[in-house]
């Protein structure tokens, strides 16, 4: 039922956006796309997937070796699921497939996925914070100021939370033992207590010297740098029809905010919400231009999802073959 509601909301949002934009101008803008820049933007998927797989392999490698080819397969299969599940929940399928293949138990693999997503949020928020600072220093419109302050507040919370989780030893987190005791006292919450303990162990291992935190963080910055470069190239695809520049500070602060808005569990893969945010955040560009940019940005979710279909089919077959034991 939730997926049906999300589908209806997605269609309604996209219909509203397309109805409010000059579609003839949109078609002309798309025809003016710079083909070389577009080809370069599409080629960016290759280093993106490599960097994501390398980081995933490093995180899982704390517990068990993972071949690079298998890491790439898991990444692409999860991208397919992200196209139909809200808030990039499809990434959790990596944990399910690791379990069904016998590579790693579900609790540890799920904790790795959650930690990986927290790290992504923190790094993107840190980039966004840098953009917000430059945006406010150079002077901003009322809309940019409001959006920038919102982005800054969200960014500070995300960076602080993940910083505590990643760099403070779990046994020094105040209130953790009291929380576990409260959960253990409730029979219905004992599974949650077990999950918290497994998370405690997972974070402790990920904090260990062998986890190479510096490398994991470097991979995270590289991943987002590649994503933002690709989005910048999608902007550049329309340079022939843009009548105003796109300041770097505006790009670095408001594109990440649009990405976060797209993560809200309102529509499928953020279609509609992210498009509307991009149009609103860059008012110096005509709406038909920014809708074209948003359509190309949406390819970031569609192309990897299509590439992951064969791998998803293999993992689903593998999971069914594993039987009930593989689905525990």
N, C-alpha and C positions, 0 to 999 in steps of 0.2 A: 504493500500500500504506500509506503514512504517513497519507494522508487517511482511509483505512478504520480504521486504528488510532485516530486522533483521534476519529472518529465513535463508535467503540465506547466509548472512554474517556468521551466526553461523555455518551452515553446512560447509562452505568453510574454516573457521578457524579450526574447529575440524578435517576436512579432512587433512588439511595441517599439523597439529600437529601430527596426527596419522601416516601420511605418512613419517614424518621425524624422527620417533622414532622406535626403534627396537621392533616390536610388539611381537615377540617371548619372548624377555626379559621381556616385560610388563606382558605377561601371566604368566611367571614364578614368577615374583614378586608378582602378585595378589594371586597366589597359596600359597605363603609364608606368607600371611597375618596372623597376630596373632589373632585368633578368639576371645579370651577373651578381648583383648584391643578393637577390633572392636565392640563387643557387648556393652562394656562400653561407647564407643563413641556414639553409636546409642541411648543408654539410656539417654544421655545428653539432648536429645530433650525434655524430660519431665520437668526438672527444667527450661530449657530455656523458654518454652511456659508459664509455671507458672509465671516466673519473668516478662515476657513481658505483660502478662494479668494483673498481679498485678499493674504494672506501668500504663497501659492503664486505668485500673479501677480507680486509684488514680487521673489521669488527668481529666477523664470525670466526676469523682465524685465531682469536684469543681463546676460543673453545675447541675448535676443530679445523683442520685444513679445508680450504674450499678452492677448487680450480677456477681459474679466471673465466673459462667458458661457461661454467655453471653459474658463476656470479652474474655474468651478462644475461644468461637465460632467465634467471630469477628477476633481475631488474626489469627486463622487457615484459615478462609475464605480469608483473605487478602493475606496470604502466597500462596494460590492457584493462585490468580490473579497476584502475583509477578512473577510467572513462565512464564507469557505471556506478561506482560507489562514491559517496560524498566525502569531502575533506581529505582526499587522498588516502582513504581507509583501505584502498586496494593494496597499499604497501604491506599491510598485515598478512596478505596471502603469501609473502615470502616466508613468513614464519611457518605457515601451514605446510608449504611445500618442502621446507627443510625437515619438518617433522615426518611427513609421509615418505620422504626419501631415506629416512634413517640417519640423516646427517647430524641433527641436533634436536633435543627435546623442545616441545612447544613453548614451555614457560620461558626458557632462556632466549629462544629465538624471537619470541614476541617482545621480550624486554629489550632486545637489541634493536628491533624495528622502532619501538617507541622512543628509545634513546636517539636513534638516527634522526627521527623526525624532530625531536626537540633540538638537536644540534642544527638541523636545517633552519628551523625557526629562529634560533639565536643568531646564526651567521647572517641570515637575510635581514634580521632586525638590526644588527650591528651596522650593516651596509646602509640600511634605511636611516639610522640615526646620524651617520656621517652626512648623508644627503640632506637631512632636515637641518642640521647645523649650518651647512653652506647656504641652504635655501633661505633661512631666516636672516643670516648675515647679509646676504645680497639684497634683501628686501623682497617681500612677497605680497601677492594679492590677498584679499580676505579669504578666498577659497583655499589658496595655497597655504596660508597661515593656519587655518582651521584643520586642514588635512594634515599638514606637517606636524602640528602639535599632537593630534591624535596618533599619528605614526610614531612620534617620539615617545609618547607615554607607553604605547604598546611595546615598542622596541626596548625600552628600559626594563619593563617587567619581564619580557622574554629573556633578555640577556642576563639579568640578575638571577632568574630562576634556574636557567641551564648552567650558569656559572657555578652556583651553589651545588647543583647535582653532580657536575663533572669534576669539580676541584676540591670540594669538601669531603673528607672521608665519611662514608655512610654511618660509621659508629659514632661520629661526632655531631650528627644531625639532631638537634634538640627535639625531644618528644617522640622519636621514632619507636623506642621500646614501649612507651605508654600507649601509642597508637596500636602496636601489635597486640598488647595485652587486652585492649578494648575489643579488637576484632576477634581475638581468640575466645573471648567470653560469650560471643554470639555465634551459635552453631551455623547460622546461615551465612556468616561473614568469614568463616574460617578459611574458605578458599581464597578470599581476598587477602587474608593475612599471609597465606602461603605465597601468593603472587608477589606481595610486598617483600617477603623474605628473599624470594628468588631475584627480585629486582635489586635488592640490597647486595646480594652476591654478584650479580651481573655488573653492577656499577663498580663494585670493589675491584673486580677483575679488569674492567675497562679503564680503571684508574691506575692499574699496575704499570710498571715500567715496560713490560713486554707489549703492552697495548699500543705504545707509541702515540700518545695523545697529540704530540706535535704534528705527526703525519696525518692523523685523522682530521685535525682542525685545518691543516693545509689543504687536504682534499676537499673539505667542505667549502672553503673560500674559493678554491678552483672551480668547483661545481657551479657555484652561484655566479662567479665571474663569467663562466661560459654561457650560462643562461641569460645574463644581462647583456652580454655582447650580442647574442643571437637576437634578443628583443630590440637592441639598438640597431641591428641590421634590418629588422623588419620596419623600424621607423625610417631608416635610410632608403628603403625600397620606394618610398613615396616622396623623396626629396625634390623630384621634379614638380610636384604639385603643392608642396608646402610653401606657404608665404611668410613664415616666421621661423626662427630657430627654436631648437629644443634645448634649453639650458641644462648642463650636466647636473646641477643641484636639483632641479625639478625632476629630472629623469630618475636619479638615484633615490630620491625620497618618495616619489609618488608611484613609480612603477612597482616597487616592492609592496606599497600599500594596496595597490590594485590586485596584486597577487594574493595578499592576505584576504582581501574582500572576496576573491574567487574561491577561497577555502571555506567560506561559510556554507554550512549544509543546507543551502536553499535550492540550488539548481544542480544539474548534472555537470560535473567537472568544472564548475564555475562559469559555464557558458551563460551569457546574459548579464550576470552581476559584474564579472570582470570587464566585459565590453563596455557597460555603462560607466564604470569607474574610470576607464581609460579615456572615454569621450569627455567626461566631466573634468578630469584632472589636467587636461591639456587643451584649454579653451582657445589658445592662440591658433590652433589648427582647426579648420572646418570639420564639422561632424562627419561628413562623408569620408574625409581623409583618415580620421581616427578610427572610424568603423572598419576601414580597410586594414589599418594597422592591427586592430583587435582581431579581425578574422585571421590574419597571418599568425598572430600570437597564439590563437587557438590551435594552430597546427602543432604547437609544442606538446599538446596533449593527444592529438589525433594520430600523428605520424608514429610516435613510439608505441601507441596502443595497437596500431595496425601491424607494426613489426613484431609485437609480442604475441599475436594470435597463435602462431604455430607452437610456441613454447608453452603458452597457457594450455593448449589442447593436450600437450604431452604431460604436463604436471597434473591436470585433472584426471587423465587416464591412470597415471601413476598413483594418485591418491585413492581412486576407486579400487585399484588393484590391491592397495594396502589393507583394505577392509576396515572394520571398526577400530582395530588397534591403531591404524594410521590416523584416525580422526579423533582420538582422545585429547 
